[in-house]
Amino acid sequence: MKKPVGFLLTVSIIAISFAAIFVKWSEAPATIISMYRMYLACVLLLPIVIVKRREFINLSKSEWLFLCIAGVFLALHFALWFESLKLTTVASSTIILSLQPIVALLGGFLIYKERTSISTLMSIGISIIGVVMVGWGDFGLSSKSVIIGDILSFLSVLAIVGYLLIGQNKVKKISHWIYSFCVFFFAALTLTIYNLSAGIPIGGYDTREWGIFLLLAIFPTFAHVIYNFLLNYVNTTTISMSILGEPVGATILAVILLGEPVIGLQIVGGFFVLLGVFLFLIQQRKLTIKDKSNSLSA
């Protein structure tokens, strides 16, 4: 059966674009936001996981280990990125995510010996140029907090690529529902240990904050479930490339919901990002069709 990869990636881009907005609305520490987002996501996935509970029995010790490591990487990604959003604007933070496909390409080559084409590199380049244009205005800020925010955002990119590279291998052997639940739980557990050891208050957050935690658990986290499902059919670079649409979506939402300014250069940049993502997905579809043709003729 044909999988609607393009449609699912589009839905995930829209859903994940809300993450930065929700974090900006919250006054809770970044690691608290991340922790409760993961716990609430586990609760939402629980009914499906109960139905598939017998699959836990088939998990090997090595698979449990990789699930735990993936959860730690995911926890690091959320904690670092959410903290970067506390220090700078939405565009400044999400601009750094443009480096994700490059890191993913390098990781895919080193770990899985994946090759790529010139046309793929060109489509990635078009999107990266666009993302730089989207966030260029914010790079004019030179305050210490902005620089720290940029560094944290880059470190979050390394963490999410590590998480996706593990998933690319393991999700093919484990149900994406079970995989998502386990990594979300291990991420929440990692953040809980950190918060307790750092003396960050676990409780005392008002209804508004809990509403934000729940929104993060529903919308952006739904995108991560989609990504875990799609890792059965596409590689980490494809997922990372689609996420380049997030800076555009997040910037548009920041203008509408947060009143953050946007200039003409950023609008043009948004067009380049979407064009690059579109060309990339077309190229990946052609490669998939070619691979299927080669396998049938073999």
C-alpha positions as CSV (number, residue, x, y, z in Angstrom):
1,M,0.0,0.0,0.0
2,K,1.3,3.4,-0.9
3,K,2.3,5.5,2.1
4,P,1.3,9.3,2.0
5,V,4.8,10.4,3.0
6,G,4.5,13.9,1.6
7,F,1.2,14.5,3.3
8,L,2.4,13.2,6.7
9,L,5.5,15.3,6.5
10,T,3.4,18.4,5.8
11,V,1.1,17.7,8.7
12,S,4.1,17.2,11.0
13,I,5.7,20.4,9.9
14,I,2.5,22.3,10.8
15,A,2.2,20.6,14.1
16,I,5.8,21.0,15.2
17,S,5.8,24.7,14.2
18,F,3.6,25.4,17.3
19,A,6.3,24.1,19.7
20,A,8.2,27.4,19.8
21,I,5.1,29.4,20.4
22,F,3.9,27.2,23.3
23,V,7.4,27.4,24.9
24,K,7.4,31.2,24.5
25,W,4.0,31.3,26.3
26,S,5.3,29.3,29.3
27,E,7.1,30.8,32.2
28,A,8.2,27.4,33.6
29,P,11.9,26.2,33.4
30,A,12.8,24.6,30.0
31,T,13.5,21.2,31.6
32,I,10.2,21.2,33.4
33,I,8.3,22.0,30.2
34,S,10.2,19.2,28.5
35,M,9.6,16.7,31.3
36,Y,5.8,17.2,31.6
37,R,5.4,17.3,27.8
38,M,7.0,13.8,27.7
39,Y,5.0,12.4,30.6
40,L,1.7,13.7,29.2
41,A,2.6,12.3,25.7
42,C,3.1,8.9,27.4
43,V,-0.3,9.2,29.0
44,L,-1.9,10.0,25.6
45,L,-0.2,7.0,24.0
46,L,-1.1,4.6,26.8
47,P,-4.3,3.2,25.4
48,I,-2.6,2.1,22.2
49,V,0.4,0.8,24.1
50,I,-1.9,-1.3,26.3
51,V,-3.3,-2.9,23.2
52,K,0.2,-3.7,22.0
53,R,1.7,-4.5,25.4
54,R,2.8,-8.0,24.4
55,E,5.4,-6.4,22.1
56,F,7.4,-5.4,25.2
57,I,8.1,-9.1,25.9
58,N,9.9,-9.4,22.6
59,L,12.3,-6.5,23.2
60,S,15.9,-7.6,23.8
61,K,18.3,-6.1,26.3
62,S,20.2,-4.3,23.5
63,E,17.0,-2.8,22.2
64,W,16.1,-1.6,25.7
65,L,19.5,0.0,25.9
66,F,19.1,1.8,22.6
67,L,15.6,3.0,23.6
68,C,17.1,4.4,26.7
69,I,19.9,6.1,24.8
70,A,17.5,7.5,22.3
71,G,15.3,8.9,25.2
72,V,18.4,10.6,26.7
73,F,19.1,12.2,23.3
74,L,15.5,13.4,23.0
75,A,15.6,14.8,26.5
76,L,18.8,16.7,25.7
77,H,17.2,18.1,22.5
78,F,14.1,19.4,24.2
79,A,16.0,20.8,27.2
80,L,18.6,22.6,25.1
81,W,16.2,23.9,22.4
82,F,13.5,25.1,24.9
83,E,16.2,26.9,26.9
84,S,17.4,28.6,23.7
85,L,13.9,29.8,23.1
86,K,14.0,31.4,26.5
87,L,17.1,33.4,25.6
88,T,16.3,34.6,22.1
89,T,13.5,35.0,19.5
90,V,11.7,32.2,17.7
91,A,13.4,32.9,14.4
92,S,16.9,33.1,16.0
93,S,16.5,29.7,17.6
94,T,14.8,27.9,14.8
95,I,17.3,29.2,12.2
96,I,19.9,26.9,13.7
97,L,17.7,23.9,12.9
98,S,18.7,24.5,9.3
99,L,22.0,22.7,10.1
100,Q,20.1,19.5,10.9
101,P,20.1,18.0,7.3
102,I,23.8,18.5,7.1
103,V,24.5,16.8,10.4
104,A,22.0,14.1,9.4
105,L,23.8,13.6,6.1
106,L,27.1,13.3,7.8
107,G,25.7,10.9,10.4
108,G,24.0,8.8,7.9
109,F,27.2,8.5,5.8
110,L,29.4,7.7,8.8
111,I,27.0,5.2,10.5
112,Y,24.9,3.7,7.7
113,K,27.2,4.5,4.7
114,E,24.3,6.4,3.0
115,R,25.1,8.1,-0.3
116,T,23.4,11.2,-1.7
117,S,23.1,13.0,-5.1
118,I,24.1,16.4,-6.3
119,S,20.4,17.3,-6.8
120,T,19.7,16.4,-3.2
121,L,22.6,18.6,-2.0
122,M,21.3,21.4,-4.2
123,S,17.8,21.2,-2.7
124,I,19.2,21.2,0.8
125,G,21.3,24.2,-0.1
126,I,18.3,26.2,-1.4
127,S,16.4,25.6,1.9
128,I,19.4,26.5,4.0
129,I,19.8,29.8,2.1
130,G,16.1,30.4,2.7
131,V,16.4,29.6,6.4
132,V,19.3,32.0,6.8
133,M,17.3,34.7,5.2
134,V,14.4,34.0,7.5
135,G,16.5,34.5,10.6
136,W,19.0,37.1,9.3
137,G,17.4,40.0,11.0
138,D,17.7,38.4,14.4
139,F,21.4,37.7,13.9
140,G,21.9,41.4,14.2
141,L,21.4,41.0,17.9
142,S,24.7,40.7,19.7
143,S,23.7,40.3,23.3
144,K,25.3,37.5,25.3
145,S,22.0,35.8,25.8
146,V,21.3,35.5,22.1
147,I,24.8,34.0,21.5
148,I,24.2,31.4,24.2
149,G,20.8,30.7,22.8
150,D,22.3,30.0,19.4
151,I,24.9,27.6,20.9
152,L,22.2,25.8,22.8
153,S,20.0,25.5,19.6
154,F,23.0,24.0,17.7
155,L,23.6,21.5,20.5
156,S,19.9,20.5,20.3
157,V,20.4,19.8,16.6
158,L,23.2,17.3,17.4
159,A,20.9,15.7,20.0
160,I,17.9,15.3,17.7
161,V,20.0,13.9,14.9
162,G,21.4,11.3,17.3
163,Y,17.9,10.4,18.4
164,L,16.7,10.0,14.8
165,L,19.7,8.0,13.7
166,I,19.0,5.5,16.5
167,G,15.3,5.4,15.5
168,Q,16.2,4.9,11.8
169,N,17.7,1.5,12.7
170,K,15.5,0.4,15.7
171,V,12.0,1.5,14.6
172,K,12.1,-1.0,11.7
173,K,12.3,-3.8,14.4
174,I,9.9,-2.3,16.9
175,S,6.3,-0.9,16.5
176,H,6.6,2.9,16.2
177,W,4.0,3.2,18.9
178,I,6.1,1.2,21.3
179,Y,9.2,3.0,20.2
180,S,7.6,6.4,20.7
181,F,6.2,5.5,24.1
182,C,9.5,4.1,25.4
183,V,11.7,7.0,24.2
184,F,9.2,9.6,25.5
185,F,9.2,7.8,28.9
186,F,13.0,7.5,29.1
187,A,13.3,11.2,28.1
188,A,10.8,12.2,30.8
189,L,12.8,10.0,33.4
190,T,16.1,11.6,32.3
191,L,14.6,15.1,32.8
192,T,13.1,14.1,36.1
193,I,16.5,13.0,37.4
194,Y,18.0,16.2,36.2
195,N,15.3,18.5,37.7
196,L,15.5,16.7,41.1
197,S,19.3,16.8,41.2
198,A,19.4,20.5,40.2
199,G,16.8,21.4,42.8
200,I,14.3,22.7,40.2
201,P,10.7,22.7,41.7
202,I,8.7,19.8,40.2
203,G,5.3,21.1,41.3
204,G,3.5,24.4,42.0
205,Y,2.6,25.2,38.4
206,D,-0.7,26.8,37.7
207,T,-3.5,25.7,35.3
208,R,-2.2,27.9,32.5
209,E,1.2,26.2,32.6
210,W,-0.5,22.7,32.6
211,G,-2.5,23.8,29.6
212,I,0.7,24.7,27.8
213,F,2.3,21.3,28.8
214,L,-0.7,19.5,27.4
215,L,-0.7,21.5,24.1
216,L,3.0,20.6,23.7
217,A,2.2,16.9,24.4
218,I,-0.6,16.9,21.8
219,F,0.5,18.9,18.8
220,P,4.3,19.0,18.4
221,T,4.7,15.6,20.0
222,F,2.2,14.2,17.5
223,A,4.8,15.2,14.8
224,H,7.4,13.1,16.5
225,V,5.2,10.1,16.4
226,I,4.7,10.7,12.7
227,Y,8.5,10.9,12.3
228,N,9.0,7.6,14.1
229,F,6.4,6.0,11.8
230,L,8.0,7.4,8.7
231,L,11.5,6.1,9.7
232,N,10.1,2.8,8.4
233,Y,10.1,4.3,4.9
234,V,12.5,7.2,4.7
235,N,15.9,8.0,6.3
236,T,17.0,10.5,8.9
237,T,18.1,13.1,6.3
238,T,14.5,13.1,4.7
239,I,13.0,13.8,8.2
240,S,15.6,16.4,9.0
241,M,15.0,18.1,5.6
242,S,11.3,18.3,6.2
243,I,11.9,19.9,9.6
244,L,13.4,22.9,7.7
245,G,9.8,24.0,7.2
246,E,9.6,24.6,10.9
247,P,11.4,28.0,11.0
248,V,9.0,29.3,8.4
249,G,5.9,28.0,10.2
250,A,7.2,29.1,13.6
251,T,8.1,32.6,12.3
252,I,4.6,33.1,10.7
253,L,3.0,31.9,14.0
254,A,5.3,34.2,16.0
255,V,4.2,37.2,14.0
256,I,0.5,36.4,14.4
257,L,0.5,35.1,18.0
258,L,3.5,36.8,19.6
259,G,3.7,40.0,17.6
260,E,7.4,39.4,16.6
261,P,8.4,41.5,13.6
262,V,9.1,40.1,10.1
263,I,10.8,41.8,7.2
264,G,10.6,41.2,3.4
265,L,13.8,39.3,3.4
266,Q,12.3,36.7,5.7
267,I,9.3,36.3,3.5
268,V,11.5,35.6,0.5
269,G,13.6,33.3,2.6
270,G,10.4,31.4,3.6
271,F,9.7,30.8,-0.1
272,F,13.2,29.4,-0.7
273,V,12.8,27.0,2.3
274,L,9.5,25.7,1.0
275,L,10.9,25.4,-2.5
276,G,13.9,23.5,-1.3
277,V,11.8,21.1,0.7
278,F,9.5,20.6,-2.3
279,L,12.4,19.8,-4.6
280,F,13.9,17.5,-2.0
281,L,10.7,15.5,-1.6
282,I,10.4,15.1,-5.4
283,Q,14.0,13.9,-5.6
284,Q,13.4,11.4,-2.8
285,R,10.2,10.1,-4.5
286,K,12.2,9.6,-7.8
287,L,14.9,7.7,-5.9
288,T,12.2,5.5,-4.3
289,I,10.6,4.7,-7.6
290,K,14.1,4.0,-9.1
291,D,15.0,1.6,-6.3
292,K,11.8,-0.3,-6.6
293,S,12.3,-0.6,-10.4
294,N,15.8,-1.9,-9.9
295,S,14.7,-4.4,-7.3
296,L,11.9,-5.7,-9.6
297,S,14.3,-6.1,-12.5
298,A,17.0,-7.8,-10.4
